[in-house]
Amino acid sequence: MAGAVHTDAYRLLRQELARLRLAAGMSQAKLAEILGKPASYVAKYELGERRLDAVELCVILRIVSADPKLFFENLFEASPDKL
């Protein structure tokens, strides 16, 4: 499971989070500030150096005003059959 952060599906998740952040007009530093995290926090998960848990993901989606249902539908469709 440690390698799951480097799968195509997780890469899609990271790219989509970056796209949503940019669509919301936020830099990595601004999103990190809103989250109350160090500036490197967003960069690390967008680069795949850090995994996000479900609660962190939900908070980020809320901050960037993303539709969580659409986000997870797209991610579900791109997910592999096994880890």
QUIGIFEN-V81193 format. One record per residue. N is the residue number from 0. RES is the residue in three letters. SS is DSSP state (A for helix, B for strand, O for the rest). NEAR is the number of other ideal C-beta (glycine too) atoms within 12 Angstrom. D_CENTER is the distance of its C-alpha to the mean C-alpha in whole Angstrom. Layout:
# QUIGIFEN-V81193
N/RES/SS/NEAR/D_CENTER
N/RES/SS/NEAR/D_CENTER
This chain:
# QUIGIFEN-V81193
0/MET/O/10/18
1/ALA/A/10/17
2/GLY/A/13/17
3/ALA/A/19/14
4/VAL/A/22/11
5/HIS/A/17/13
6/THR/O/22/14
7/ASP/A/17/14
8/ALA/A/24/12
9/TYR/A/30/9
10/ARG/A/21/9
11/LEU/A/21/9
12/LEU/A/34/6
13/ARG/A/32/5
14/GLN/A/21/7
15/GLU/A/32/7
16/LEU/A/38/4
17/ALA/A/26/7
18/ARG/A/18/9
19/LEU/A/29/9
20/ARG/A/30/9
21/LEU/A/19/12
22/ALA/A/15/13
23/ALA/O/21/14
24/GLY/O/12/16
25/MET/O/25/14
26/SER/O/17/14
27/GLN/A/27/12
28/ALA/A/17/15
29/LYS/A/19/15
30/LEU/A/35/12
31/ALA/A/24/12
32/GLU/A/16/16
33/ILE/A/22/15
34/LEU/A/27/13
35/GLY/O/13/16
36/LYS/O/23/15
37/PRO/O/15/16
38/ALA/O/17/15
39/SER/A/17/14
40/TYR/A/25/11
41/VAL/A/34/9
42/ALA/A/22/10
43/LYS/A/21/10
44/TYR/A/30/7
45/GLU/A/31/7
46/LEU/A/20/10
47/GLY/O/25/9
48/GLU/O/16/12
49/ARG/O/21/10
50/ARG/O/22/9
51/LEU/O/28/7
52/ASP/O/11/10
53/ALA/A/14/10
54/VAL/A/11/11
55/GLU/A/23/9
56/LEU/A/26/6
57/CYS/A/17/9
58/VAL/A/21/10
59/ILE/A/35/7
60/LEU/A/28/8
61/ARG/A/19/12
62/ILE/A/26/12
63/VAL/O/29/11
64/SER/O/18/13
65/ALA/O/29/11
66/ASP/O/15/13
67/PRO/A/22/12
68/LYS/A/11/14
69/LEU/A/15/14
70/PHE/A/25/10
71/PHE/A/19/11
72/GLU/A/14/14
73/ASN/A/21/13
74/LEU/A/28/11
75/PHE/A/16/14
76/GLU/A/13/16
77/ALA/A/20/15
78/SER/O/19/15
79/PRO/O/16/18
80/ASP/O/8/21
81/LYS/O/8/20
82/LEU/O/13/18
